[in-house]
Amino acid sequence: MATDYARKVAEELIDQLRQGAAPWQKPWAPGERFMPYNPTTGKDYRGGNAMWLMAQGYPDARWMTYRQATAEGVQIRKGEHGAQIQYWITRGTEAVTDAQGKPVRGEDGKPLIREVEYERPRVKTFTVFNGEQIDGLPLAPARVVETWERHQRAESIIAGSGARIDHQPGNRACYQPAADRIVLPERGQFPTADAYYITSLHELGHNAAFGIMPRRCAFA
């Protein structure tokens, strides 16, 4: 069920936070693609699925289903176990019917189809495998995110979080539960913009995890 999946993801991430090994704290090089994505569709995994796949601990960011691997002419290694992800489908299509429930046809004689929004989201579960679990898969192509793009994404995440961030001269970087705010040094104190956003997003993670493991201010 969807609630069981969400609980499983949350418990795993909470455990990694407690161990100081949350997946978003790993030392990737600035601009390197690390968010999980599907190499057959080119699309990034999002939300809880992305966090769950990152938590699996693989350095390869590529994930695909068994069927997709087969279509690519590569093979899931024997004995490997995939990770389950979920997709919530909120919209779909259905046939247009008349008052008697019969299909309504267009001028071409084909049944008319309309797009509808489901009253309750429909959940589909898939099992995906990491690139390191697949034989015959070539090395992942380099995909460097331009500086302006990654900074823009970071700003978007921070703004969308609604978190309160106070910049103060000094050497403190922390989330303060009592005041429900993030305290950061002034932007100019950071050697690079990347360093600023890394620290900001790190503290934003503590903000999101408050109530599970609040953290006191850290000093450089």
TORVODO-192496 format. One record per atom (N, C-alpha, C, O, CB): residue in three letters; y, z, x. Coordinates in steps of 0.02 Angstrom, whole numbers, plus 50000, padded with zeros to 5 digits. Glycine has a CB too. Example, Ala and Ser with C-alpha at 12.3 -4.5 7.8 and 13.67 -1.06 7.14 Angstrom:
TORVODO-192496
ala497165039050660
ala497755039050615
ala498355039050660
ala498345042350712
ala497765045250565
ser498885035450642
ser499475035750684
ser500025039450645
ser500575040250670
ser499705028650704
***
This chain:
TORVODO-192496
met499405000050042
met500005000050000
met500625000050044
met500605001950102
met500005006149953
ala501184997950014
ala501804997450051
ala502035004250077
ala502275004850133
ala502354994350008
thr501955009450035
thr502175016150056
thr501755018750114
thr502015022150158
thr502145021049997
asp501105017150114
asp500665019250169
asp500875015850234
asp500875018950287
asp499925017750153
tyr501055009550229
tyr501265005850289
tyr501915008850316
tyr501975010050377
tyr501374998350272
ala502395010150272
ala503035013050294
ala502915019850326
ala503235021550377
ala503525013750235
arg502475023850297
arg502325030450325
arg502005029750394
arg502175033550440
arg501855034350278
lys501545025050401
lys501205024050466
lys501705022050520
lys501685024750575
lys500665018650460
val502155017450503
val502665015250551
val503125021050570
val503265022150629
val503085009450522
ala503355024750519
ala503815030350532
ala503485035650576
ala503805038250622
ala504035033450466
glu502855037350562
glu502515042550600
glu502425040450673
glu502495044450719
glu501835044150569
glu502265033950684
glu502175031550752
glu502825031750791
glu502845033850849
glu501895024350752
leu503375029650759
leu504025029650792
leu504275036750805
leu504575038050857
leu504535025750751
ile504145041250758
ile504335048250768
ile503965051150828
ile504255054750869
ile504195052350705
asp503325049550832
asp502925052050888
asp503185049350955
asp503215053051004
asp502185050050879
gln503375042950957
gln503635040051018
gln504325042951035
gln504485043851094
gln503685032551012
leu504725044450984
leu505365047750996
leu505265054551028
leu505625056351075
leu505765048450931
arg504795058251003
arg504655064951030
arg504425064551103
arg504565069051143
arg504115068450988
gln504075059151119
gln503825058351187
gln504345055051233
gln504225054151293
gln503195054251187
gly504915053151204
gly505435049851243
gly505255042851262
gly505485040251313
gly505575053851305
ala504825039651221
ala504595032951238
ala504695028151180
ala504275023751168
ala503865033051258
ala505245028951144
ala505375024451088
ala505415017251114
ala505695016151168
ala506025026351051
pro505155012351077
pro505125005451101
pro505785002351120
pro505814997951163
pro504795001151050
trp506335004551088
trp506985001351103
trp507305004351165
trp507865002351184
trp507465002151044
gln506975009151199
gln507255012151258
gln506965009251322
gln507125011651377
gln507125019651257
lys506555004151317
lys506255001251377
lys506764997051415
lys507214994151385
lys505644996951358
pro506694996751481
pro507204993651524
pro507174986151530
pro507044983551584
pro507164996551591
trp507284982651476
trp507314975351481
trp507964973251514
trp508464976751511
trp507244972051411
ala507954967451546
ala508554964951577
ala509034962551522
ala508814959951471
ala508394959151626
pro509694963551532
pro510174961251482
pro510094953851466
pro510054949651511
pro510894962551506
gly510054952251402
gly509994945351381
gly509284942851375
gly509174937451347
gly510364941051428
glu508794946551401
glu508104944351397
glu507844945151326
glu507984950151294
glu507664948351447
arg507474940351302
arg507204940751234
arg506634945751233
arg506134944951268
arg506974933851208
phe506704951051192
phe506184955951188
phe505994957651116
phe505464960551104
phe506404962251224
met506414955851068
met506244957150998
met505644952850978
met505614946850996
met506844955750952
pro505154955650942
pro504564951950923
pro504734945650883
pro505164945750839
pro504094956350883
tyr504394940150899
tyr504514933950862
tyr503864929950858
tyr503394931150896
tyr505064929750896
asn503854925250813
asn503264921050803
asn503384914350838
asn503834910650817
asn503104920050727
pro503004912750890
pro503134906550927
pro502964900150888
pro503194894750907
pro502744906650991
thr502574900750835
thr502404894850797
thr502944892950746
thr503024887150728
thr501744895950760
thr503314898050724
thr503864896650676
thr504544897350709
thr505044894850684
thr503814901550616
gly504564900850767
gly505204901950801
gly505614907550771
gly506174908850793
gly505604895650801
lys505344910850719
lys505734915950684
lys505594922950712
lys505034924450733
lys505564915850610
asp506114927050712
asp506044934050734
asp505744938150677
asp505874936950619
asp506724936950756
tyr505334943150696
tyr505104948050647
tyr505684952950636
tyr506074954150683
tyr504454951850671
arg505754955550576
arg506334959650560
arg506144966550535
arg505564967950518
arg506754956150509
gly506654970850532
gly506584977350501
gly506014981450530
gly505904981750590
gly506484976550429
gly505634984650484
gly505084988950505
gly504544985250541
gly504204988050585
gly504804992450446
asn504434978850524
asn503924974950558
asn504104974250632
asn503664974950675
asn503864967950526
ala504734972950647
ala504954972150717
ala504844978650755
ala504594978650811
ala505694969950720
met505054984250724
met504974990750757
met504244992450769
met504054994950822
met505304996350716
trp503824990850719
trp503114992250725
trp502794988250781
trp502394990950820
trp502764990750659
leu502964981850786
leu502674977650838
leu502924979750907
leu502544979650956
leu502834970350826
met503554981650913
met503814984150976
met503454990450998
met503344991651058
met504564985450971
ala503264994550949
ala502935000850964
ala502224999950991
ala501935004751016
ala502915005150902
gln501954993850986
gln501274992751011
gln501234992751087
gln500694993351116
gln501014986150984
gly501814992051120
gly501834992751192
gly501694986551233
gly501604987151294
gly501354997851211
tyr501684980651203
tyr501574974551241
tyr502224971751268
tyr502724971651233
tyr501224969351197
pro502234969551331
pro502844966551358
pro502984959551331
pro503554957251331
pro502794966151433
asp502454956151307
asp502534949451277
asp502824950251207
asp502564954151167
asp501854945551276
ala503354946651191
ala503684947351126
ala503374942951072
ala503574943251014
ala504414945651132
arg502874938851090
arg502594934051043
arg502014937051002
arg501584940451029
arg502344927751080
trp502034935750937
trp501514938050892
trp501344932450842
trp501804929050818
trp501724944550854
met500704931550828
met500504926450779
met499854928450745
met499494932850769
met500424919550813
thr499704925250689
thr499094926650652
thr498504922950685
thr498604918550727
thr499164924750578
tyr497904924750665
tyr497304921450691
tyr497324913950672
tyr497154909650713
tyr496664924750663
arg497524912550610
arg497544905650588
arg498054901550628
arg497924895850645
arg497724905350513
gln498624904550643
gln499124901050682
gln498884899850753
gln499014894550782
gln499784905050684
ala498534904650782
ala498264903850849
ala497764898150851
ala497764894050897
ala497934910350874
thr497334897850800
thr496834892550796
thr497164885650791
thr496954880850822
thr496364893750736
ala497694885350750
ala498054879050742
ala498384876850806
ala498484870850818
ala498574879650686
glu498554881650849
glu498874880050913
glu498354878450967
glu498544876651023
glu499304885950937
gly497724879050950
gly497194877550998
gly497074883051049
gly496794881751102
gly497364871251034
val497274889151032
val497154894851076
val496694899751041
val496564899050981
val497824898351097
gln496444904751077
gln495924909051050
gln496094916451058
gln496274918751112
gln495254907551082
ile496024920151003
ile496094927451007
ile495514930151047
ile494934928551033
ile496114930750935
arg495654934151097
arg495124936851141
arg494644941251101
arg494854945251059
arg495434940851199
lys494004940451113
lys493484944251078
lys493604951651087
lys493734954051142
lys492784942251103
gly493544955351032
gly493614962551034
gly494324965151025
gly494444971151021
gly493354965151098
glu494804960551023
glu495504962551015
glu495654964350942
glu495384961350896
glu495974957051039
his496084969250933
his496274971350866
his497014969850856
his497434971350899
his496134978950855
gly497174966850799
gly497864965050785
gly498254970750753
gly497984976150741
gly497884959050740
ala498884969550741
ala499334974350708
ala499514971650640
ala499674965750632
ala499974975650751
gln499484975950590
gln499654973850522
gln500404974250510
gln500734979050529
gln499274978150471
ile500664969150477
ile501364969050457
ile501394967250383
ile500904964850355
ile501774964050501
gln501964968550352
gln502034967050281
gln502654962950268
gln503174963650301
gln502054973550242
tyr502604958650218
tyr503184954850195
tyr503284956450121
tyr502824956250081
tyr503084947250206
trp503914957950104
trp504094959350035
trp504384952950005
trp504884950350031
trp504594965350030
ile504094950649953
ile504314944549920
ile504674946449856
ile504374949349811
ile503714939749905
thr505314944949852
thr505714946949794
thr505864941149747
thr506074942249690
thr506364949949817
arg505764935049770
arg505904929149728
arg505324924249733
arg504964924049782
arg506564925749749
gly505244920249680
gly504714915349679
gly504874909949628
gly505434909549603
gly504044918549665
thr504384905949612
thr504474900649563
thr503944901249508
thr503404903849519
thr504434893649596
glu504124898849449
glu503654898849393
glu503804892849348
glu504354890049350
glu503684905549353
ala503314890949308
ala503394885349263
ala503854887349204
ala503814892949180
ala502704882949237
val504274882849183
val504694883949125
val504274882749063
val503934877649058
val505324879249125
thr504294887449015
thr503894886748954
thr504344887048892
thr504904889548894
thr503364892248950
asp504084884448837
asp504464884648774
asp504284890848735
asp503924895248760
asp504324878348732
ala504524891348673
ala504404897248631
ala503664898448619
ala503464904148606
ala504764896548565
gln503264893348621
gln502544894048609
gln502154895248675
gln501544895748674
gln502274887748574
gly502524895648731
gly502204896848795
gly501924890748828
gly501544891148877
gly501654901748785
lys502104884848801
lys501854878648830
lys502334876148885
lys502934877148879
lys501764873248776
pro502074872948937
pro502494870448991
pro503004865348966
pro502844861048925
pro502064867249046
val503614865848990
val504134861048974
val504144855849029
val504144857449089
val504834864548967
arg504144849449009
arg504114844049058
arg504784840349062
arg505154839849013
arg503554839149041
gly504934837949121
gly505544834149131
gly505464826949111
gly504944824949086
gly505764834649203
glu505974822849123
glu505964815849105
glu505414811949142
glu505164806849118
glu506634812649119
asp505234814549200
asp504714811249239
asp504014813349218
asp503514811049246
asp504804812649314
gly503984817849168
gly503344820049144
gly503044825949181
gly502514828549162
gly502864814449146
lys503374828049235
lys503114833649274
lys503374840349247
lys503944840649222
lys503314832849349
pro502974845649251
pro503184852149227
pro503814854549264
pro503874853849325
pro502614857349234
leu504284857449226
leu504894860149257
leu504734866849289
leu504364870949262
leu505454860849205
ile505034867849347
ile504934873949385
ile505614877349395
ile506114874049407
ile504594872549454
arg505624883949389
arg506244887649400
arg506124893349449
arg505564895849456
arg506534890249334
glu506664895349482
glu506614900949528
glu506754907449490
glu507214907749449
glu507114900149587
val506354912549504
val506444918949469
val506464924649520
val506204924049575
val505874920049419
glu506764930049499
glu506774936149540
glu506274941049510
glu506314942649451
glu507494939249544
tyr505814943249552
tyr505284947649526
tyr505564954549508
tyr505994957249542
tyr504724948449578
glu505304957149453
glu505514963949432
glu505294969049484
glu505644973849498
glu505224965649362
arg504704967949512
arg504444972249565
arg504254967749624
arg503894962849615
arg503824976449540
pro504484969449684
pro504324965349743
pro503564964849753
pro503194969549740
pro504644968349806
arg503354959049775
arg502644957949790
arg502554958549866
arg502934955749904
arg502404951049764
val502054962149885
val501944963649956
val501334959949982
val500794960349953
val501864971149967
lys501424956350037
lys500864952950070
lys500764956050139
lys501244957350175
lys500994945250076
thr500154957150156
thr499984960050221
thr499654954850266
thr499214951150245
thr499504966150212
phe499884954650329
phe499604950050378
phe499404953850440
phe499694959050456
phe500114944450396
thr498914951350475
thr498724954050540
thr498944949250594
thr498764943350592
thr497964955450544
val499324951650642
val499574947350696
val499334949950763
val499194955950771
val500344946950695
phe499284945450811
phe499054947150878
phe499594945550930
phe499964940650922
phe498394943350895
asn499624949650981
asn500124948551033
asn499904943051081
asn499314941651088
asn500244955051072
gly500394940051114
gly500254934651162
gly499764936751217
gly499394932651242
gly500884932351193
glu499774943251235
glu499314945551288
glu498604946251263
glu498144947351304
glu499554952251315
gln498494945651198
gln497814946151170
gln497514939251158
gln496964938551131
gln497834950051105
ile497884934051178
ile497684927251162
ile497544923251226
ile497974922851270
ile498224923851120
asp496954920351230
asp496774916051286
asp497034908951275
asp496994906351219
asp496004916051297
gly497294905951328
gly497524899051323
gly498244898251304
gly498504892751302
gly497114895451275
leu498584903851290
leu499284903351271
leu499704902751334
leu499664907051378
leu499494909651229
pro500124897651339
pro500534896751399
pro501054902351405
pro501184906051357
pro500874889951399
leu501344902851464
leu501864907851474
leu502444906651425
leu502604900951409
leu502114907851546
ala502734912151403
ala503294911551356
ala503894908251390
ala504054910051447
ala503494918451328
pro504204903551357
pro504804900351387
pro505374905351390
pro505454909651347
pro505014894151347
ala505774904751442
ala506344909251450
ala506844907851394
ala506994902051379
ala506674908451520
arg507094912951365
arg507614912151313
arg508134917651325
arg508044923351303
arg507304912551241
val508654915851357
val509184920651373
val509714920451318
val509964915151300
val509494919251442
val509874926351293
val510404926851242
val511074927251278
val511164931551321
val510294933051196
glu511534922951259
glu512184922951291
glu512534929651283
glu512424933251234
glu512614917451262
thr512964931451331
thr513304937851331
thr513674939051266
thr513604944351236
thr513774938351390
trp514064934251245
trp514464935151184
trp514024936251123
trp514214939951078
trp514924929151173
glu513434932851122
glu513004933351064
glu512684940351059
glu512664943251005
glu512464928051067
arg512444942951115
arg512124949451112
arg512624954951098
arg512474959851065
arg511754950951177
his513244954151123
his513754959151109
his513954958851036
his514084963951004
his514374958051154
gln513984952851009
gln514144951950938
gln513604955150895
gln513754958350844
gln514224944450921
arg512974954250914
arg512434957250876
arg512464964850879
arg512374968250829
arg511754954850903
ala512614967550938
ala512654974750946
ala513214977650902
ala513124982750869
ala512774976651019
glu513794974350902
glu514354976550861
glu514164976350787
glu514354980750749
glu514974972250874
ser513794971250768
ser513574970550698
ser513114976250678
ser513174978950623
ser513234963950688
ile512654978050722
ile512184983550708
ile512574990150701
ile512444994050655
ile511654984050764
ile513034991350747
ile513414997550746
ile513844998050683
ile513855003250650
ile513864998150809
ala514184992550666
ala514614992550607
ala514194993350544
ala514394996950498
ala515014986050604
gly513624990050542
gly513204990350482
gly512874997150472
gly512674998750416
gly512674985150487
ser512825001050525
ser512505007650520
ser512935012650482
ser512675017350452
ser512345010350589
gly513595011650483
gly514055016350451
gly514135022750490
gly514435027550465
gly513805017950382
ala513865023050551
ala513915029150591
ala514625030350615
ala514995025650629
ala513435028750650
arg514795036550620
arg515455038450647
arg515395039050723
arg514975042750749
arg515715045150616
ile515805035350759
ile515795035450832
ile516485037550857
ile516985034250843
ile515595028550862
asp516505042950896
asp517135045350926
asp517105044251001
asp516645046551035
asp517255052850909
his517605040851028
his517655039751100
his518115044951130
his518675045951107
his517915032551115
gln517865048351182
gln518245053651214
gln518195052951290
gln517655051651315
gln518005060651191
pro518735053851326
pro518695053751399
pro518215059351422
pro518255064951397
pro519395054651432
gly517775057851467
gly517305062851491
gly516645059751509
gly516595053751522
gly517205068251439
asn516115063851508
asn515465061351528
asn514925063051477
asn514335063651494
asn515265064151596
arg515125063851413
arg514635065451362
arg514445059251321
arg514865055151303
arg514905070851315
ala513795058651309
ala513535053451264
ala512995056751223
ala512465058551249
ala513265047151304
cys513125057451158
cys512645061151117
cys512765060051043
cys513265057151022
cys512675068551132
tyr512275062351004
tyr512365062750932
tyr512415070150914
tyr511985074050934
tyr511785059250893
gln512935072050878
gln513035079050857
gln512855079750784
gln513225077650740
gln513765081250870
pro512275082850769
pro512045083450700
pro512535087250656
pro512645085250599
pro511375086950699
ala512815092750681
ala513255096950640
ala513855092950613
ala514055093750556
ala513505102950680
ala514135088750656
ala514715084750636
ala514515077850610
ala514935074050585
ala515205083950694
asp513865076250616
asp513605069650597
asp514025064150629
asp514295059750595
asp513605068850520
arg514075064350695
arg514465059350731
arg514155058050799
arg513785062150826
arg515195061650739
ile514305052150826
ile514095050350894
ile514705050950939
ile515245048550922
ile513795043050896
val514615054250995
val515145055051044
val514985050751105
val514445051251134
val515245062451064
leu515455046551124
leu515375042151182
leu515995042651227
leu516545044051203
leu515255034951160
pro515905041451292
pro516495040751335
pro516905034751314
pro516665030651274
pro516275040151410
glu517505034251339
glu517925028451324
glu517565022051349
glu517205022251398
glu518635029151356
arg517685016451314
arg517365010251334
arg517505008451407
arg517065005951443
arg517605004551290
gly518115009851430
gly518295008151498
gly517935012151551
gly517955010451610
gly519025009151507
gln517585017451531
gln517215021551580
gln516535018451597
gln516225020251647
gln517105028551553
phe516325013651556
phe515675010451569
phe515775004651618
phe516265000951613
phe515355007951503
pro515315003851666
pro515384998551716
pro515344991551687
pro515654986851712
pro514854999351769
thr514954990751632
thr514884984251599
thr514854985251524
thr514714990651499
thr514254980451625
ala514984979751488
ala514924980051416
ala514194981251395
ala514064984651346
ala515184973551384
asp513724978351434
asp513014979551419
asp512854986951421
asp512494989551378
asp512574975651468
ala513114990451472
ala512984997651479
ala513255001451419
ala512945006251396
ala513295000251545
tyr513834999351395
tyr514135002651337
tyr513695001751275
tyr513555006651240
tyr514834999851323
tyr513464995651263
tyr513074994451203
tyr512374997551207
tyr512104999851157
tyr513014986951190
ile512084997651267
ile511445000951276
ile511495008251257
ile511075010851221
ile511195000251349
thr512025011651281
thr512125018651266
thr512275019751192
thr512005024351161
thr512695021451308
ser512685015451163
ser512865016051093
ser512255015451047
ser512155019451002
ser513385010651073
leu511835010451061
leu511255009351019
leu510725014851030
leu510365016550983
leu510955002551033
his510695017451090
his510245023051104
his510435028951061
his510005031951028
his510265024951179
glu511075030751060
glu511305036351020
glu511245034950946
glu511135039550906
glu512025038151038
leu511315028750927
leu511235026850857
leu510515028150835
leu510395029950777
leu511425019450846
gly510045027450881
gly509345028950866
gly509255036250850
gly508875038050805
gly508895026950924
his509605040650887
his509575047850873
his509895049450806
his509665053750769
his509915051950929
asn510425045850790
asn510755046750726
asn510275045150669
asn510235048850620
asn511385042250721
ala509895039750677
ala509425037750625
ala508845042550620
ala508555043450566
ala509165030650639
ala508675045750675
ala508095050250676
ala508285057450661
ala507855061850663
ala507745049950743
phe508925058850646
phe509135065750633
phe508735068750576
phe508585065450526
phe509895065950617
gly508565075050584
gly508155078350535
gly507435078650560
gly507025082450536
gly508195074950467
ile507295074350610
ile506635074150639
ile506665077450708
ile506265081750725
ile506365066850644
met507145075250748
met507215078150814
met507945077650836
met508105073450879
met506745074650865
pro508395081850809
pro509095081650830
pro509165082850904
pro508765086450934
pro509505086750791
arg509665079950934
arg509755080151006
arg510445082651025
arg510945080650994
arg509645073151036
arg510475087051074
arg511115089551097
arg511445084451144
arg511135079651166
arg511035096251132
cys512075085851157
cys512435081251201
cys512145081151271
cys511955086351299
cys513175083151204
ala512105075151299
ala511865074351368
ala512455072951412
ala512945069851390
ala511335068651373
phe512415075051474
phe512955073951522
phe512715069451577
phe512145070051601
phe513205080651550
ala513145064851598
ala512965060251651
ala512905063851717
ala512755060751768
ala513485054651656
***
